[in-house]
Amino acid sequence: MKLILAPVVILFLVGCSSSQKSSATKADLKATPRDQGLVEMIPQTQSKMENLPPVAEEKQTSTADKLMLQLQEAIQKQDDRNIAIYARELLIRSPNNISALNALALFYFKKGQFDTAKTLLNKAISTEPEVSLLYSNLGFVMQTLKEDDEATRLYRQALKIDPFNAIAAANVGSLYLKRKDYRKAQVAYEIAVDKGQRDWKTLSNYGVVLTALGIYPLAYTQLKTAATQQSQNLEVNLNLAILLIEHMNKLPEGLEVINKMRFIGPGPDLRKKISELENRAKSVLK
């Protein structure tokens, strides 16, 4: 029975370092810990945001340093509108500020203006080509546009710069899984999970990869944890039941998972799959 994939990990990061000043040189940026102070943000579907206000006239109190602090505060609050306002004001004063470029790219990405987001991220990369998260963010934009080959290249570049970039690893793993390149997917998910990316989507897809490779005990660990995190998710529970019944011969436990799924209430397509799996388990138990 075919396993079902969880959605890709969709984490798009924006950020700025609390210690980074707008007047910092390129050498100063490289001297700080890579990606210091970045905050994870999860984009939703294309949002209907108000248009941004006109750019304010230069004021003595609106210095670049103050704008950087305001931008950081807006990022921490996940205040999309103020992120865009402060990032734009900051870029007027410091056109190559990578934190502002990255933050504004997120704003336009969430509005569905992907070309603008790409332009901003490419400018940030040309300004500071050794920041892993910029490539990871651009890779996510390209993956959203279904340009999987380019997204893969960007994620791999992100990992070349920072082998501990768990989000890039999880997302490139999903692309390898989509192609059924299970060995490469395994390597990518191992990095992601080892470096802390343990959300249910990542663990579920990692479990699918391990099941496809016949590494059943470790697949069980991942899928069981994913099912615990997302107990009402029918697809995750179905993948766990398939593993238990078809591959590990743990029929009673598999039937328990099926009973749980029936209680949750699957749709017609899943009901058919569940019934086939249940009948297979009960025929062996007889």
Steps between C-alpha positions, in 0.01 A plus 500: 500500500639839400619730775370855518736797519454783745521857371844654463639686796415857419715719718618828359745689714551869535717672748756743612772489756440707810868583491510591129502870419383634168844647439674164549742409228502172312801395704310576821214275392737212435661550840175428684360148549331396178124568493510642855165619631281367219141426594284230343176611342238282331331653196130445449311502174509818299368766737295809435706774661443872487721696267807644666493871586711749303863517599539748783722804466839474668480578870778539748346238728460240218862394487609175340595359838155569640336349192708185543373462855143565387537242225631243746208566734250464214660169400476369855130596510445361148341833409509476120393854429759661725766257375440636150485865611820494702686286247411737220599808702827333594580412138463866400785577738697177458411338164713189557382411849442125469264480798270760349522342154414161645214637710348688208533187284282313750238774487473482121511120506196495728321737264569259214746736329762231449709681238550792738594261779753331269652834399545607862656171604733494202616851589561388859701201375708718268573728797586222744549167318596298809170507693338158483148610583479733201546203267256296705237774476551542127480124462164503671372766261615291204344187648171687537527588129547126422855563377628198690841469331594858583358463851712189551812683384433786741433272795822311429689830488344597833624172648844546346533830686339371820473119532281555809221683313221264605226676303692482173569132570134421569380682191754345263412165657139553397612564141708182492208308649272638231742357240520171694872552542482341844872482573555873453178571687625287788824699526311830491246397763773362726659845501167673558393280791846490657517880495162546664240505222258258668158630398242239404531564125874440500474192721214356295684542170818365654301197613370451146856512365623248754206270427582511129860406584395214726637661818187415693590546870627856441203570272272391785669746738450791261141418405399424857636835616328680211171328583538604864560862400211498251264243648203599282690490170361210299784481247767473769302232682442310175874497425561367849234230455648396164843467659368296792282263299677460166864523606543430870227240559382691807138425420327577832671839526420569137134421558498735798617780271227409251234512772626844597472615139145376474413697812651817348284450191681450167358600163390249233845454342674435830217275621569266209875490574434445869258215430749326270773530762271383778383196303861407425593514868196303615553230240848436638378498860235236433 
